[in-house]
Amino acid sequence: YYEDLGRQRADLDYDIDGIVFKVNGLDLQQQLGMRTRTPRWAIARKFPAEQGLTRLNGIEFQVGRTGAITPVARLEPVQVGGVTISNATLHNFDEIRRLDVLIGDTVVLQRAGDVIPKIVSVILDRRPPDARPVAPPTNCPACGSELERAEGEVAIRCVSGLICSAQRKESLRHFSSRLAMDIDGLGEKLVEQLVDAGLVENPADLYDLKFDQLIDLERMASVSANNLLHALDQSKQTSLQRFIYALGIEEVGEATAASLALHFRELQRLGSADIEALQAVADVGPVVAA
C-alpha cells in the first residue's frame, strides 16, 4: 500500500508526506494507550523527501535562547515540495565543515520530514571561482560580546545571558509559549517591541506592564492592550510544571519539568534543593542538576 500510494503521490490534488499505519480496533487502541505526544497504536512512514537545487547567497548568524549561535543559509528562492524556500539552518559550524559548503555554492536542498528545510550536499563541480568560506563570528551579532565554546560542546555561545537583547527576546518567547505560561497575544513582534522599548528586561517585568505603556506601542489598540493585560493576569494561575519549564533552564524540557514538579511539589522546596536532592529526581543527572 505504501509503495502504491507513493506512485500516486504526484497525481493527488493535495500534498502528502507519507502514510500512517494504525491498529484496526478501538478496543485494542485503548489497551495500547498513549505516550506523552504519540499513540502506541499508530506509526507514520514517510516518503523520501523531495529535493531542489539552489545557490547559497550568504550566511547570517542567529542567537538562540541559550546564547548558541546558529548559522542560517540565505538561499536563492526555490520551490521544493510546493513550498518556496529561501532560508535553511546549518545547525553549527561542524556541520558547515562536514558539508564543505562555501558562500556561492550550488547546494542540494530538501525538506527534512517534508517540513524543515535542510542543505544535504554541495554540487562541487558547480563551485564558482569566487566562492568564499564561512568565517565563524568572534562576537555576538546582537550585543557584541565575545563568544565562547565550552569544552566538549559543538556550539559557540554568547554568555551574556539576558544582557543580550537576542537572548532576552528568545527567553520571553519561550516563557510566554503555549506549553509554558501560555500568554495569549504575546507574539514575536510584540516581544521585540517590548525589549527594544526597554519595557521588559526579564520575564518578571511582564507582570509590571501598564496600559499606558502598551498603548504607546506600534499597532497596539486599547482592546489589544487590555487583552494582553488580562492574559498576563490569567497566566498567574499556572501549574508548577509549566512554570519550571517556562524558566528555560538549559536541559530542562517538558518531561524533566514534570518530574521536578511531581517530586518537589512546591517552588520553595525546589528553590532550596542542593545538587544531591536534585539528583534524586528520576530525569535529573549531574549536568541537569548543576
N, C-alpha and C positions, 0 to 999 in steps of 0.2 A: 504493500500500500504506500509506503514511504517513497519508494522508487517511482511508482506510478504517478503519485502526486507531484514529485519533482519534475517529471516530464511535462505535466500540465501547467506548471507554475507560471511560465511566461505568458500563457493564454488566459489566465484568470483576470477578472475585472478588478481585482484588489491585490495588494501586496501581502505575501505571507513569508515567514522566515523559517517555517518548519511545521511539525505536527506534534500533537500531544497524545500519548497513549494513556488510557485510563482503565482501571479495573472496572469491569462491567457489572456493577451491582451496588446499590446504595447501602445495603447491609454490610457488604464486605468493605466498602469505603469507610463506613462508620467504625468498623473494627480496626482498620489500619490507622486511622486518625491523621493528625497533622503534626508537622514540625513548626518552628517559630513562624516561618514565612511560606512554607511549601507543604502540600499534601503528600502523604506517603503512598497514596493510591494513584498518582499520576506522574508522568515524566515527559519532558519535552525532548524531541530530537530535531536538531536544527539542520537546515540545508547549508551547503558550503556558502560562505559569504561572497557576495558579488564584489568585483574589483574594478578599479579605474586607474588611468594614468594621468598625472598632472605634474606641474612644476612647483618646486619649493621656492617661494619668493623671499622668505625671511623667517627669523625666529624671534618670538617675544618671550619674556620671562614673567611668569605669574607667581605671586606669593600666596601660599596656602595658609590655612588656619593655624597650623603648627610652625609656620615660617619656612616650610620646604619650598624650594624654588623649582617650578616645573617649566621646562621649555615647551612652548606651543608653536607648532608649524603654521605659518601663514602660507596658504596654497593658492595657486590659480584655481578659481572655482571650477568644480567638475561634478557631473551627475553620477552618483553611484546608488543603484537600487532605488531610483526615483527621488533621491534627495540631493540637493546641491550642497556640496561640502567645500568650505574654504579654510577651515581650521582643523588641526588634529593634534592631540597631545603626543609628545615624545617621551613622557614619563620622567626620564632623568638623563644625565649625561653619559652614563654607562650604555644606555640604550642607543644614544646617538653614535657612540663609538662602535657598538655592535653592528648597527646598520651601515656604518661608514657613509653617513649622509652629509652632503655639503650643500650650502645655500646655492641655488641654481640648478640642482639635480632634478632629473625626472624621476618621480617616485611612483611605486605601486601602492594604491590606497584601497583599503577595504573597510567595511563597517563591521567591527567585531560584534558578533551576535546580532548582526544587521542593525545595530543601534549606534555604537560609539566608533567614530572614525579613527582609523589606525594606519600608520605607514608600515608596510610589511617588508618592502625591499627597495633597492635603488637600481635603476637601469644604467649600469656603469658605462656601457658603450655610447650613451647619450650625454655623458658628462661634458659640459662646456668648458673651454679653456679658462674662463674667468670664475669658475666655481670656487667658493671660498669656505674654509672650515668654520664651524660654530665655536666661538670662544665663550667659555663659561664666564658669567659675570663675577666680579670680585666684590661688588657692593649691591645691597638690596635695591631693586629698581623702584621701590615705594618710599623707603625712608633714608636710603644712602648708607645704612650701617654696613660694617664689614660682614661678610658671610663666612660661616664655619662649616666644616664637615667632620662630624664625630667619627671616632674610630669604629670601624665595622659597619658604618652606615653608607648607603648609596647616595642619599640626598644631601645637597648642600642647603644650609638653612640660614635665615635671618634670625638671630637670637634676641632681638629687641623686644619680643613679646608684644603687649598691647600698646607700646610706644609707637610701633609700626602701624601706620594707618591701614595698610592692606590686611594685616593680621587682625586688627580691630574690627574691620568690616566683616571678614570671614567668621570671626568669633560670634559677632552679633547675628549673622545669618544662621549660624548653627544653633545658637541659643534660642532663636525665635522659630526654628523649623518645626514642622508638624509633629515629629517624633520626640521633640524636646519640649519647650514651653508652649508651642503651638499658638503663637501670637498672630492672629489673623490680621492681614493688612500691612504687616511689616515686611515689605518686599525688598528686593535688591536695590532698586533706585532710591527708595526712602532711606534705607540704611546708609547708602552713600551720602545722601544729603545731610543726615543727622551727624555723621562723622565729620564731613567736610565743613559743616557749620560750627563744629566744636561743641555741639549739644550733648554728645554721648562719648565718654571716654572708655567706659566698660559697661557690661550688661546691666549692672545695678542702676546706672544712670537712666535707663529707660523708664524706671518707675518714678523718676522725679520730673518727667516731661510735663509741661503745662500747655494748655490750649493755646495761649498767646504765642508760645514758641513755635508750635506746629503750624498755625495758620499763616505764619510768615514764609513757610517753605513753598517752593515752586510746585504748582499743580496740587496744592493741598487746600481743599474747601472745608467749610465748617463741619459738614457731615462726615467727611473722611477723618478729620481731626478727632471728632467725638467718638467715632467708631474705633479708632486706634486706642484712645484712652480707655474705652470700655474693654477692648480686647486685652490690654495690659492688665487691667484690674481683674478680669476673668482668669488670666493666666496664673495669678497668685494661688488659685485653688488647684494645685497640681499634685502629682504624686512624688514621693522621694526618688523613685526610679527615674522619672522624667527629668527631675532637677539635676541629679547626678550626671545623667547623660548630657544635659544642656550645658554643663560647665566645660565640656570639651577637653577633659583631661586626656592626654595622649594615651593611646591603647585602651581607653575605657569606652567601649561601644555599648550598644543596647543590652546585650546579654550580660556583660560584666556589671553594668549599672543595675540591672535587675537582681543579680546575685548579691551585690553590696547592699542594696535596699532591703532585701529579704533577710540578710544576715544581721545588719545593724539596726534596722527598723526606725532609727531616729537620726537626724542630721548631726546632732550634738555628739552622739556616740561615734559616728563615722569620723567627725572632725577631730576627735581626741584620740583616735586609734593610732597605735605605733605600727612599725613595719611588721612585727610578728603578728599582731592582731589582724592586720590586713591580709596577711598570707594565709590566715585560717579560712578565708573565703575560697570557695571551690575554683573560681576562674582567675584567681589573683596569684601570680608568682612574684619573684623579687623585682623584676623590671616594672611591672604594673604597680606594685606596692610603692616603689620609690617615686 
